[in-house]
Amino acid sequence: MYLLNLYNCLGTYLVLGAMLFAFGIYGLVSRRTIIGMLIASELILSGASMNFMAFNRFTAPDPTIGQMFTLFIMAIAAAEAAIAVSIVISVYRNYKSIDVEDVVDLHG
């Protein structure tokens, strides 16, 4: 019967958010393509957003604070995705590859 009440526990949401964050960090470290890194960064932002909403639901006296943070994170994620896709398209046009190690001319 305890399994049915997992939705009503802060720890469940925090563990799920931490798992999303950890999968995103692992994806950033292990992926070689820019698209894989973009997806991993979206997982990191989703984990942070889930933690904000969990703390908003269980601990915040004002429910709009966590929702505003989450909407702000979603806006940042959308802008990041749009800019990253345009950079990927530009890199692919110039180098015919989206592998990070193939793009060596971009070192500053």
C-alpha positions in Angstrom: 0.0 0.0 0.0 3.0 2.3 0.5 3.7 2.3 -3.2 0.4 4.0 -3.9 1.4 6.9 -1.7 4.8 7.7 -3.3 3.4 10.6 -5.2 2.7 12.4 -1.9 6.4 12.3 -0.7 9.0 14.9 -1.3 11.8 12.4 -1.4 10.3 10.7 -4.5 10.4 13.8 -6.5 13.9 14.7 -5.3 15.3 11.3 -6.2 13.7 11.5 -9.7 15.1 15.0 -10.2 18.5 13.9 -9.0 18.4 11.0 -11.4 17.5 13.2 -14.3 20.3 15.6 -13.4 22.8 12.7 -13.1 21.8 11.3 -16.4 22.3 14.7 -18.0 25.8 15.1 -16.5 26.7 11.6 -17.7 25.4 12.5 -21.1 27.5 15.6 -21.3 30.6 13.8 -20.3 30.1 10.7 -22.5 28.6 12.1 -25.7 30.8 13.1 -28.6 28.2 14.8 -30.8 26.7 18.2 -30.3 23.1 16.9 -30.5 23.8 14.4 -27.7 25.2 17.1 -25.6 22.1 19.3 -26.3 19.8 16.5 -25.2 21.9 16.0 -22.0 21.7 19.6 -21.1 17.9 19.5 -21.5 17.9 16.6 -19.0 19.9 18.7 -16.6 17.4 21.6 -16.9 14.5 19.1 -16.5 16.0 17.7 -13.3 16.4 21.2 -11.8 12.9 22.1 -12.8 11.5 19.0 -11.2 13.3 19.9 -7.9 11.9 23.4 -8.0 8.4 22.2 -8.5 8.7 19.5 -5.8 9.9 22.1 -3.2 7.1 24.4 -4.4 4.5 21.7 -3.8 5.7 20.5 -0.4 7.4 23.4 1.4 6.7 26.8 -0.2 4.0 29.0 1.4 3.5 30.8 -1.9 2.9 28.4 -4.7 3.7 30.8 -7.5 7.4 31.1 -6.7 8.4 27.6 -7.9 6.1 27.8 -10.9 7.8 31.1 -12.0 11.3 29.5 -11.6 10.1 26.5 -13.7 8.7 28.7 -16.4 11.9 30.7 -16.5 13.9 27.4 -16.8 11.6 26.3 -19.7 12.2 29.7 -21.5 15.9 29.3 -21.1 15.8 25.7 -22.3 13.8 26.8 -25.4 16.2 29.6 -26.2 19.2 27.3 -25.6 17.7 24.7 -28.0 17.1 27.2 -30.7 20.6 28.7 -30.5 22.2 25.3 -30.3 20.4 23.9 -33.3 21.4 27.0 -35.3 25.1 26.5 -34.2 24.9 22.8 -35.1 23.6 23.6 -38.6 26.3 26.2 -39.1 29.0 23.8 -37.9 27.7 21.0 -40.2 27.7 23.3 -43.2 31.3 24.2 -42.6 32.8 21.0 -41.4 30.4 18.3 -42.7 30.4 16.7 -39.2 28.8 17.3 -35.9 31.4 15.3 -33.9 33.0 17.6 -31.3 36.5 16.2 -31.9 36.3 16.9 -35.6 35.8 20.6 -35.1 39.3 21.5 -34.0 39.5 24.9 -35.8 37.2 26.5 -33.1 39.9 26.5 -30.4 40.4 30.0 -29.1 
